Amino acid sequence: MSEGTAARPAALAVLRAVRRGNLADRALVPVLAGLPPRERPLAQELVYGVLRLRGRLDHALAQHASRPLARVDPEVLDALRLGAYQLLELSGVPAYAAVSETVELVKAAHPRAAGFANAVLHSLQRGATSLTFPPLAADPRAHLATWGSHPEWLVERWLARFGPDEAAALVAANNRRPELWLRLLAADGAERLRAAGIGIEPHPLVRDVMGLAAGSDLGSALAAAPAVGQDPAAALVVQYADAAPDALVADLCAAPGGKALGLAATARYTVAADLSLGRSRRLAENVARVRALGGRAAAGLLVADGRAPALRGAGLVLVDAPCTGTGTFRRHPDGRWRVLPRDLAALAVLQRELLEAAQLLVRPGGILVYSTCSLEPEENEAQVEWFLAAHPEYSPAATAAVPALVRAGDWLQVWPQRHGMDGAFAARLVRRRHAG
């Protein structure tokens, strides 16, 4: 069996699962497990590459298709994108293999469409060097939607907010392959990784975060030292929370547990709550793994709705709220195609409900931290402004625990295009000890 023979149908199965509403990273896990080890890197590259550059691929395919892509069967279009990605982006894949094996995938599910797929991909192969895209200067919206491969509604928002140059920088940052990062949860974590032969490099801004050398295996690193796989932006939220060593912490939306474990490594005790039983099981697995490796994980788990938490008197409460995730499109490229304009309003309601519940848990003098991985002001600054107006007993609580580079006034604000990591926002609020 030639390399890629198993990877291509596996990747197509994941793309179809994503189109049906599954998350790419979750859909990919069982598929990769069923592949021979040598096929796994290509399958993963194909899935994330197609999702990342879907807008660019569609624009290229439209220039060589005999009918509008909107009239192409979605399953056939999934396969065409898979073939186009190999032709345009993977120099190591022979063109004949990209075309012939894609056509075979189409033939297996939709025999009548095989000829159409063959014609489109052969035409694209011949015309790959003459593809045209709208120029940024003349039509920034169309350029960032096609070459930049982002939904038009988001492009329009970012152009209005940032202007064409920075919006283009944000889109480009989202299209870069993410690095592998670890948040260490033991003082000797770096030494243990190096002793296991795993190359690491400390992050220049974030404590206890290590970049893994190219080609490293995350699973091997997690087996060698107490740690969690975590982008530096997420680790910065924990650093910004600045939990006191004697604090009782409540993390109300905790799964899969990266931030909760970061807090539990230093605080006296952390209650990690989440509404999802399945996600809570993943959190429990992470806690058990860290403890088994000798890391500190002073945490208890609770399956509970953050809007009705059975807790009181916490010294620090973290609401890492469900959000549109527009700061994590680099790591979760399927998210850009899943999120819709109406989601902003729906999530804003949930975020306010979580804040209203969380503020009751904070003891006088305690800290409430609200965070998201969104870049959108409706989910970030606007929510904090609303909360402070509704709850005058709370006020901003400044901290120097994170570098000034990622602070916007009293808030934590991380931008992919400025800081080279995922986007994140957090606000740290203190509850006054006395009324009035």
One Martini backbone bead per residue (centre of mass of N, CA, C, O) as a GRO file, in nm:
protein
  436
    1MET     BB    1   0.093   0.037   0.026
    2SER     BB    2   0.072   0.355  -0.031
    3GLU     BB    3   0.127   0.657   0.066
    4GLY     BB    4  -0.210   0.777   0.153
    5THR     BB    5  -0.432   0.560   0.107
    6ALA     BB    6  -0.547   0.593   0.407
    7ALA     BB    7  -0.547   0.905   0.462
    8ARG     BB    8  -0.762   1.015   0.265
    9PRO     BB    9  -1.024   0.872   0.366
   10ALA     BB   10  -0.989   0.968   0.656
   11ALA     BB   11  -1.003   1.272   0.601
   12LEU     BB   12  -1.281   1.269   0.467
   13ALA     BB   13  -1.436   1.167   0.715
   14VAL     BB   14  -1.377   1.415   0.889
   15LEU     BB   15  -1.494   1.635   0.706
   16ARG     BB   16  -1.781   1.518   0.719
   17ALA     BB   17  -1.813   1.539   1.025
   18VAL     BB   18  -1.782   1.845   1.040
   19ARG     BB   19  -2.025   1.914   0.856
   20ARG     BB   20  -2.219   1.768   1.083
   21GLY     BB   21  -2.078   1.914   1.370
   22ASN     BB   22  -1.806   1.827   1.436
   23LEU     BB   23  -1.511   1.825   1.587
   24ALA     BB   24  -1.206   1.788   1.464
   25ASP     BB   25  -1.035   1.679   1.704
   26ARG     BB   26  -1.240   1.455   1.781
   27ALA     BB   27  -1.272   1.312   1.501
   28LEU     BB   28  -0.960   1.239   1.470
   29VAL     BB   29  -0.880   1.037   1.691
   30PRO     BB   30  -1.006   0.761   1.589
   31VAL     BB   31  -0.883   0.775   1.306
   32LEU     BB   32  -0.584   0.770   1.382
   33ALA     BB   33  -0.592   0.504   1.548
   34GLY     BB   34  -0.667   0.335   1.268
   35LEU     BB   35  -0.384   0.403   1.166
   36PRO     BB   36  -0.099   0.394   1.045
   37PRO     BB   37   0.163   0.576   1.153
   38ARG     BB   38   0.258   0.683   0.862
   39GLU     BB   39  -0.045   0.817   0.801
   40ARG     BB   40  -0.110   1.039   1.016
   41PRO     BB   41   0.024   1.306   0.925
   42LEU     BB   42  -0.136   1.336   0.659
   43ALA     BB   43  -0.421   1.336   0.771
   44GLN     BB   44  -0.385   1.586   0.950
   45GLU     BB   45  -0.295   1.781   0.727
   46LEU     BB   46  -0.551   1.759   0.555
   47VAL     BB   47  -0.761   1.852   0.753
   48TYR     BB   48  -0.637   2.128   0.848
   49GLY     BB   49  -0.578   2.244   0.568
   50VAL     BB   50  -0.866   2.251   0.454
   51LEU     BB   51  -0.992   2.420   0.683
   52ARG     BB   52  -0.800   2.665   0.663
   53LEU     BB   53  -0.829   2.683   0.314
   54ARG     BB   54  -1.123   2.678   0.200
   55GLY     BB   55  -1.159   2.953   0.059
   56ARG     BB   56  -0.922   2.919  -0.138
   57LEU     BB   57  -1.009   2.652  -0.270
   58ASP     BB   58  -1.285   2.746  -0.376
   59HIS     BB   59  -1.176   2.969  -0.562
   60ALA     BB   60  -1.012   2.774  -0.736
   61LEU     BB   61  -1.235   2.575  -0.822
   62ALA     BB   62  -1.430   2.785  -0.957
   63GLN     BB   63  -1.218   2.830  -1.204
   64HIS     BB   64  -1.273   2.491  -1.292
   65ALA     BB   65  -1.576   2.480  -1.290
   66SER     BB   66  -1.894   2.409  -1.460
   67ARG     BB   67  -2.012   2.489  -1.175
   68PRO     BB   68  -2.135   2.590  -0.904
   69LEU     BB   69  -2.056   2.501  -0.583
   70ALA     BB   70  -2.356   2.512  -0.474
   71ARG     BB   71  -2.422   2.254  -0.685
   72VAL     BB   72  -2.244   2.074  -0.522
   73ASP     BB   73  -2.199   1.811  -0.362
   74PRO     BB   74  -2.073   1.807  -0.047
   75GLU     BB   75  -1.907   1.540  -0.074
   76VAL     BB   76  -1.760   1.624  -0.332
   77LEU     BB   77  -1.638   1.887  -0.221
   78ASP     BB   78  -1.462   1.762  -0.009
   79ALA     BB   79  -1.283   1.609  -0.216
   80LEU     BB   80  -1.190   1.854  -0.382
   81ARG     BB   81  -1.042   1.992  -0.153
   82LEU     BB   82  -0.843   1.766  -0.104
   83GLY     BB   83  -0.714   1.776  -0.386
   84ALA     BB   84  -0.641   2.081  -0.393
   85TYR     BB   85  -0.446   2.082  -0.154
   86GLN     BB   86  -0.237   1.895  -0.282
   87LEU     BB   87  -0.180   2.063  -0.541
   88LEU     BB   88  -0.122   2.359  -0.390
   89GLU     BB   89   0.035   2.271  -0.087
   90LEU     BB   90   0.175   1.974  -0.163
   91SER     BB   91   0.481   1.901  -0.291
   92GLY     BB   92   0.507   1.582  -0.196
   93VAL     BB   93   0.259   1.534  -0.385
   94PRO     BB   94   0.160   1.377  -0.643
   95ALA     BB   95  -0.060   1.471  -0.880
   96TYR     BB   96  -0.170   1.194  -0.967
   97ALA     BB   97  -0.255   1.109  -0.679
   98ALA     BB   98  -0.445   1.338  -0.609
   99VAL     BB   99  -0.641   1.280  -0.841
  100SER     BB  100  -0.698   0.971  -0.850
  101GLU     BB  101  -0.780   0.931  -0.544
  102THR     BB  102  -1.009   1.135  -0.544
  103VAL     BB  103  -1.181   1.004  -0.763
  104GLU     BB  104  -1.219   0.739  -0.606
  105LEU     BB  105  -1.375   0.866  -0.371
  106VAL     BB  106  -1.611   0.963  -0.541
  107LYS     BB  107  -1.690   0.693  -0.675
  108ALA     BB  108  -1.771   0.541  -0.410
  109ALA     BB  109  -2.024   0.751  -0.352
  110HIS     BB  110  -2.034   0.912  -0.662
  111PRO     BB  111  -2.014   0.796  -0.967
  112ARG     BB  112  -2.134   1.038  -1.145
  113ALA     BB  113  -1.897   1.250  -1.031
  114ALA     BB  114  -1.615   1.156  -1.138
  115GLY     BB  115  -1.584   1.317  -1.402
  116PHE     BB  116  -1.603   1.595  -1.278
  117ALA     BB  117  -1.362   1.568  -1.083
  118ASN     BB  118  -1.150   1.508  -1.296
  119ALA     BB  119  -1.179   1.774  -1.457
  120VAL     BB  120  -1.122   1.976  -1.233
  121LEU     BB  121  -0.837   1.871  -1.140
  122HIS     BB  122  -0.693   1.884  -1.411
  123SER     BB  123  -0.740   2.186  -1.455
  124LEU     BB  124  -0.600   2.278  -1.195
  125GLN     BB  125  -0.325   2.161  -1.255
  126ARG     BB  126  -0.276   2.331  -1.519
  127GLY     BB  127  -0.379   2.623  -1.361
  128ALA     BB  128  -0.220   2.690  -1.091
  129THR     BB  129  -0.035   2.945  -1.201
  130SER     BB  130  -0.325   3.120  -1.292
  131LEU     BB  131  -0.442   3.212  -1.049
  132THR     BB  132  -0.693   3.430  -0.902
  133PHE     BB  133  -0.703   3.718  -0.678
  134PRO     BB  134  -0.803   3.948  -0.485
  135PRO     BB  135  -0.680   4.238  -0.397
  136LEU     BB  136  -0.620   4.406  -0.113
  137ALA     BB  137  -0.631   4.707  -0.207
  138ALA     BB  138  -0.906   4.683  -0.380
  139ASP     BB  139  -1.032   4.406  -0.205
  140PRO     BB  140  -1.023   4.311   0.109
  141ARG     BB  141  -1.267   4.131   0.153
  142ALA     BB  142  -1.215   3.925  -0.079
  143HIS     BB  143  -0.925   3.852  -0.007
  144LEU     BB  144  -0.981   3.743   0.294
  145ALA     BB  145  -1.197   3.526   0.198
  146THR     BB  146  -1.005   3.376  -0.002
  147TRP     BB  147  -0.702   3.379   0.055
  148GLY     BB  148  -0.764   3.398   0.377
  149SER     BB  149  -1.001   3.211   0.468
  150HIS     BB  150  -1.276   3.380   0.555
  151PRO     BB  151  -1.552   3.496   0.662
  152GLU     BB  152  -1.713   3.775   0.564
  153TRP     BB  153  -1.832   3.877   0.836
  154LEU     BB  154  -1.556   3.887   0.981
  155VAL     BB  155  -1.400   4.062   0.789
  156GLU     BB  156  -1.580   4.311   0.822
  157ARG     BB  157  -1.530   4.353   1.120
  158TRP     BB  158  -1.212   4.376   1.108
  159LEU     BB  159  -1.196   4.610   0.912
  160ALA     BB  160  -1.355   4.815   1.090
  161ARG     BB  161  -1.156   4.784   1.341
  162PHE     BB  162  -0.841   4.765   1.199
  163GLY     BB  163  -0.810   4.741   0.913
  164PRO     BB  164  -0.640   4.601   0.650
  165ASP     BB  165  -0.360   4.535   0.770
  166GLU     BB  166  -0.445   4.399   1.043
  167ALA     BB  167  -0.647   4.202   0.930
  168ALA     BB  168  -0.436   4.054   0.757
  169ALA     BB  169  -0.258   3.969   0.999
  170LEU     BB  170  -0.472   3.798   1.140
  171VAL     BB  171  -0.529   3.600   0.913
  172ALA     BB  172  -0.237   3.500   0.887
  173ALA     BB  173  -0.213   3.393   1.177
  174ASN     BB  174  -0.451   3.182   1.146
  175ASN     BB  175  -0.280   3.025   0.898
  176ARG     BB  176  -0.090   2.916   1.095
  177ARG     BB  177   0.083   2.681   1.233
  178PRO     BB  178   0.077   2.544   1.530
  179GLU     BB  179   0.229   2.509   1.811
  180LEU     BB  180   0.382   2.328   2.071
  181TRP     BB  181   0.258   2.339   2.410
  182LEU     BB  182   0.364   2.358   2.760
  183ARG     BB  183   0.241   2.322   3.091
  184LEU     BB  184   0.401   2.321   3.379
  185LEU     BB  185   0.351   2.122   3.711
  186ALA     BB  186   0.669   2.125   3.782
  187ALA     BB  187   0.984   2.215   3.874
  188ASP     BB  188   1.115   1.945   3.706
  189GLY     BB  189   1.000   1.934   3.414
  190ALA     BB  190   1.233   2.015   3.224
  191GLU     BB  191   1.433   1.794   3.313
  192ARG     BB  192   1.250   1.552   3.234
  193LEU     BB  193   1.232   1.614   2.934
  194ARG     BB  194   1.535   1.612   2.870
  195ALA     BB  195   1.584   1.321   2.976
  196ALA     BB  196   1.376   1.215   2.739
  197GLY     BB  197   1.465   1.381   2.469
  198ILE     BB  198   1.305   1.660   2.483
  199GLY     BB  199   1.262   1.941   2.311
  200ILE     BB  200   1.297   2.274   2.456
  201GLU     BB  201   1.138   2.614   2.493
  202PRO     BB  202   1.102   2.893   2.641
  203HIS     BB  203   0.888   3.132   2.696
  204PRO     BB  204   0.929   3.481   2.694
  205LEU     BB  205   0.636   3.554   2.869
  206VAL     BB  206   0.571   3.261   3.000
  207ARG     BB  207   0.530   3.076   3.258
  208ASP     BB  208   0.592   2.732   3.230
  209VAL     BB  209   0.639   2.752   2.913
  210MET     BB  210   0.684   2.510   2.643
  211GLY     BB  211   0.843   2.444   2.353
  212LEU     BB  212   0.832   2.215   2.104
  213ALA     BB  213   0.998   2.049   1.902
  214ALA     BB  214   1.015   1.960   1.601
  215GLY     BB  215   0.848   1.643   1.594
  216SER     BB  216   0.712   1.622   1.846
  217ASP     BB  217   0.541   1.439   2.102
  218LEU     BB  218   0.292   1.504   2.313
  219GLY     BB  219   0.248   1.232   2.456
  220SER     BB  220   0.542   1.193   2.550
  221ALA     BB  221   0.556   1.450   2.722
  222LEU     BB  222   0.310   1.379   2.915
  223ALA     BB  223   0.466   1.110   3.017
  224ALA     BB  224   0.732   1.267   3.145
  225ALA     BB  225   0.547   1.511   3.264
  226PRO     BB  226   0.389   1.744   3.443
  227ALA     BB  227   0.126   1.839   3.216
  228VAL     BB  228  -0.010   2.062   2.961
  229GLY     BB  229  -0.167   2.134   2.680
  230GLN     BB  230  -0.083   2.487   2.608
  231ASP     BB  231  -0.136   2.787   2.530
  232PRO     BB  232  -0.002   3.082   2.626
  233ALA     BB  233  -0.272   3.236   2.657
  234ALA     BB  234  -0.398   3.045   2.868
  235ALA     BB  235  -0.166   3.076   3.073
  236LEU     BB  236  -0.207   3.384   3.115
  237VAL     BB  237  -0.473   3.369   3.265
  238VAL     BB  238  -0.355   3.235   3.516
  239GLN     BB  239  -0.140   3.447   3.574
  240TYR     BB  240  -0.347   3.686   3.598
  241ALA     BB  241  -0.516   3.580   3.836
  242ASP     BB  242  -0.330   3.552   4.084
  243ALA     BB  243  -0.329   3.327   4.295
  244ALA     BB  244  -0.329   3.258   4.605
  245PRO     BB  245  -0.190   3.011   4.799
  246ASP     BB  246  -0.466   3.024   5.003
  247ALA     BB  247  -0.673   2.970   4.788
  248LEU     BB  248  -1.007   2.933   4.698
  249VAL     BB  249  -1.106   2.774   4.397
  250ALA     BB  250  -1.330   2.848   4.114
  251ASP     BB  251  -1.410   2.656   3.820
  252LEU     BB  252  -1.699   2.672   3.611
  253CYS     BB  253  -1.540   2.601   3.310
  254ALA     BB  254  -1.303   2.358   3.307
  255ALA     BB  255  -1.311   2.198   3.068
  256PRO     BB  256  -1.028   1.996   3.036
  257GLY     BB  257  -0.819   2.164   3.269
  258GLY     BB  258  -0.578   2.360   3.226
  259LYS     BB  259  -0.649   2.596   3.422
  260ALA     BB  260  -0.713   2.433   3.674
  261LEU     BB  261  -0.425   2.309   3.698
  262GLY     BB  262  -0.276   2.576   3.721
  263LEU     BB  263  -0.419   2.658   3.987
  264ALA     BB  264  -0.363   2.380   4.148
  265ALA     BB  265  -0.041   2.428   4.163
  266THR     BB  266  -0.083   2.688   4.387
  267ALA     BB  267  -0.330   2.661   4.523
  268ARG     BB  268  -0.491   2.518   4.777
  269TYR     BB  269  -0.782   2.494   4.615
  270THR     BB  270  -0.973   2.332   4.342
  271VAL     BB  271  -1.282   2.376   4.183
  272ALA     BB  272  -1.389   2.170   3.911
  273ALA     BB  273  -1.636   2.275   3.685
  274ASP     BB  274  -1.892   2.099   3.479
  275LEU     BB  275  -2.162   2.015   3.276
  276SER     BB  276  -1.998   1.795   3.132
  277LEU     BB  277  -1.936   1.466   3.162
  278GLY     BB  278  -1.732   1.409   2.938
  279ARG     BB  279  -1.540   1.649   3.003
  280SER     BB  280  -1.495   1.563   3.301
  281ARG     BB  281  -1.342   1.305   3.235
  282ARG     BB  282  -1.102   1.445   3.104
  283LEU     BB  283  -1.026   1.599   3.357
  284ALA     BB  284  -0.975   1.351   3.537
  285GLU     BB  285  -0.747   1.237   3.363
  286ASN     BB  286  -0.555   1.477   3.398
  287VAL     BB  287  -0.531   1.470   3.702
  288ALA     BB  288  -0.426   1.178   3.726
  289ARG     BB  289  -0.173   1.211   3.555
  290VAL     BB  290  -0.034   1.432   3.722
  291ARG     BB  291  -0.024   1.275   3.988
  292ALA     BB  292   0.133   1.021   3.883
  293LEU     BB  293   0.390   1.229   3.817
  294GLY     BB  294   0.399   1.436   4.083
  295GLY     BB  295   0.198   1.649   4.064
  296ARG     BB  296   0.020   1.930   4.145
  297ALA     BB  297  -0.350   1.858   4.221
  298ALA     BB  298  -0.558   2.060   4.399
  299ALA     BB  299  -0.846   1.886   4.313
  300GLY     BB  300  -1.196   1.908   4.249
  301LEU     BB  301  -1.486   1.753   4.115
  302LEU     BB  302  -1.772   1.899   3.920
  303VAL     BB  303  -2.099   1.841   3.812
  304ALA     BB  304  -2.202   2.160   3.681
  305ASP     BB  305  -2.378   2.446   3.660
  306GLY     BB  306  -2.256   2.770   3.644
  307ARG     BB  307  -2.556   2.899   3.702
  308ALA     BB  308  -2.567   2.669   3.967
  309PRO     BB  309  -2.367   2.678   4.207
  310ALA     BB  310  -2.247   2.473   4.497
  311LEU     BB  311  -2.116   2.756   4.616
  312ARG     BB  312  -1.895   2.935   4.856
  313GLY     BB  313  -1.635   3.148   4.948
  314ALA     BB  314  -1.435   3.237   4.731
  315GLY     BB  315  -1.124   3.382   4.643
  316LEU     BB  316  -1.152   3.250   4.343
  317VAL     BB  317  -1.318   3.314   4.027
  318LEU     BB  318  -1.363   3.131   3.723
  319VAL     BB  319  -1.479   3.253   3.394
  320ASP     BB  320  -1.451   3.042   3.119
  321ALA     BB  321  -1.624   3.125   2.865
  322PRO     BB  322  -1.829   3.067   2.638
  323CYS     BB  323  -1.746   3.111   2.283
  324THR     BB  324  -1.646   3.183   1.957
  325GLY     BB  325  -1.320   3.155   1.926
  326THR     BB  326  -1.159   3.383   1.746
  327GLY     BB  327  -0.860   3.325   1.883
  328THR     BB  328  -0.849   2.990   1.767
  329PHE     BB  329  -0.816   2.942   1.446
  330ARG     BB  330  -0.535   2.818   1.432
  331ARG     BB  331  -0.617   2.556   1.611
  332HIS     BB  332  -0.942   2.590   1.504
  333PRO     BB  333  -1.042   2.605   1.185
  334ASP     BB  334  -1.348   2.514   1.203
  335GLY     BB  335  -1.460   2.762   1.363
  336ARG     BB  336  -1.490   2.973   1.128
  337TRP     BB  337  -1.740   2.794   0.997
  338ARG     BB  338  -1.935   2.776   1.255
  339VAL     BB  339  -1.956   3.058   1.318
  340LEU     BB  340  -2.214   3.303   1.383
  341PRO     BB  341  -2.361   3.599   1.425
  342ARG     BB  342  -2.582   3.491   1.634
  343ASP     BB  343  -2.379   3.388   1.856
  344LEU     BB  344  -2.314   3.647   2.004
  345ALA     BB  345  -2.591   3.686   2.144
  346ALA     BB  346  -2.623   3.406   2.276
  347LEU     BB  347  -2.352   3.413   2.441
  348ALA     BB  348  -2.401   3.672   2.600
  349VAL     BB  349  -2.621   3.555   2.778
  350LEU     BB  350  -2.456   3.328   2.908
  351GLN     BB  351  -2.230   3.505   3.024
  352ARG     BB  352  -2.415   3.666   3.216
  353GLU     BB  353  -2.518   3.427   3.379
  354LEU     BB  354  -2.241   3.342   3.486
  355LEU     BB  355  -2.170   3.607   3.629
  356GLU     BB  356  -2.411   3.618   3.820
  357ALA     BB  357  -2.335   3.356   3.967
  358ALA     BB  358  -2.032   3.409   4.042
  359GLN     BB  359  -2.060   3.664   4.233
  360LEU     BB  360  -2.179   3.488   4.478
  361LEU     BB  361  -1.902   3.325   4.546
  362VAL     BB  362  -1.753   3.574   4.636
  363ARG     BB  363  -1.572   3.692   4.865
  364PRO     BB  364  -1.479   3.932   5.048
  365GLY     BB  365  -1.189   4.029   4.866
  366GLY     BB  366  -1.227   3.882   4.619
  367ILE     BB  367  -1.195   3.715   4.295
  368LEU     BB  368  -1.296   3.790   3.956
  369VAL     BB  369  -1.266   3.593   3.653
  370TYR     BB  370  -1.292   3.691   3.315
  371SER     BB  371  -1.295   3.473   3.019
  372THR     BB  372  -1.166   3.445   2.677
  373CYS     BB  373  -1.118   3.333   2.314
  374SER     BB  374  -1.194   3.616   2.217
  375LEU     BB  375  -1.213   3.927   1.999
  376GLU     BB  376  -1.493   4.029   2.087
  377PRO     BB  377  -1.642   4.293   2.249
  378GLU     BB  378  -1.918   4.159   2.332
  379GLU     BB  379  -1.744   3.933   2.509
  380ASN     BB  380  -1.576   4.149   2.673
  381GLU     BB  381  -1.585   4.459   2.749
  382ALA     BB  382  -1.899   4.473   2.751
  383GLN     BB  383  -1.936   4.271   2.986
  384VAL     BB  384  -1.777   4.426   3.201
  385GLU     BB  385  -1.933   4.690   3.192
  386TRP     BB  386  -2.202   4.570   3.267
  387PHE     BB  387  -2.119   4.444   3.538
  388LEU     BB  388  -2.017   4.704   3.684
  389ALA     BB  389  -2.293   4.851   3.663
  390ALA     BB  390  -2.453   4.616   3.824
  391HIS     BB  391  -2.172   4.592   4.028
  392PRO     BB  392  -2.038   4.813   4.252
  393GLU     BB  393  -1.879   4.597   4.438
  394TYR     BB  394  -1.706   4.606   4.187
  395SER     BB  395  -1.356   4.612   4.073
  396PRO     BB  396  -1.072   4.664   3.945
  397ALA     BB  397  -0.774   4.434   3.947
  398ALA     BB  398  -0.469   4.485   3.950
  399THR     BB  399  -0.174   4.340   3.774
  400ALA     BB  400   0.183   4.224   3.739
  401ALA     BB  401   0.179   3.911   3.634
  402VAL     BB  402   0.190   4.046   3.353
  403PRO     BB  403   0.290   4.176   3.083
  404ALA     BB  404   0.240   4.481   2.932
  405LEU     BB  405   0.203   4.372   2.638
  406VAL     BB  406  -0.088   4.214   2.752
  407ARG     BB  407  -0.206   4.495   2.835
  408ALA     BB  408  -0.535   4.669   2.883
  409GLY     BB  409  -0.486   4.812   3.130
  410ASP     BB  410  -0.649   4.587   3.342
  411TRP     BB  411  -0.636   4.396   3.105
  412LEU     BB  412  -0.631   4.109   2.920
  413GLN     BB  413  -0.466   4.118   2.583
  414VAL     BB  414  -0.461   3.889   2.313
  415TRP     BB  415  -0.291   3.879   1.991
  416PRO     BB  416  -0.204   3.703   1.720
  417GLN     BB  417  -0.070   3.948   1.543
  418ARG     BB  418   0.115   4.053   1.804
  419HIS     BB  419   0.199   3.769   1.990
  420GLY     BB  420   0.202   3.468   1.862
  421MET     BB  421  -0.089   3.370   1.960
  422ASP     BB  422  -0.353   3.332   2.096
  423GLY     BB  423  -0.650   3.457   2.181
  424ALA     BB  424  -0.725   3.683   2.468
  425PHE     BB  425  -0.940   3.745   2.760
  426ALA     BB  426  -0.925   3.943   3.077
  427ALA     BB  427  -1.087   4.000   3.398
  428ARG     BB  428  -1.011   4.163   3.713
  429LEU     BB  429  -1.219   4.135   4.010
  430VAL     BB  430  -1.316   4.304   4.304
  431ARG     BB  431  -1.461   4.254   4.619
  432ARG     BB  432  -1.580   4.428   4.846
  433ARG     BB  433  -1.578   4.417   5.197
  434HIS     BB  434  -1.773   4.674   5.190
  435ALA     BB  435  -2.034   4.849   5.186
  436GLY     BB  436  -2.035   5.167   5.002
   0.00000   0.00000   0.00000
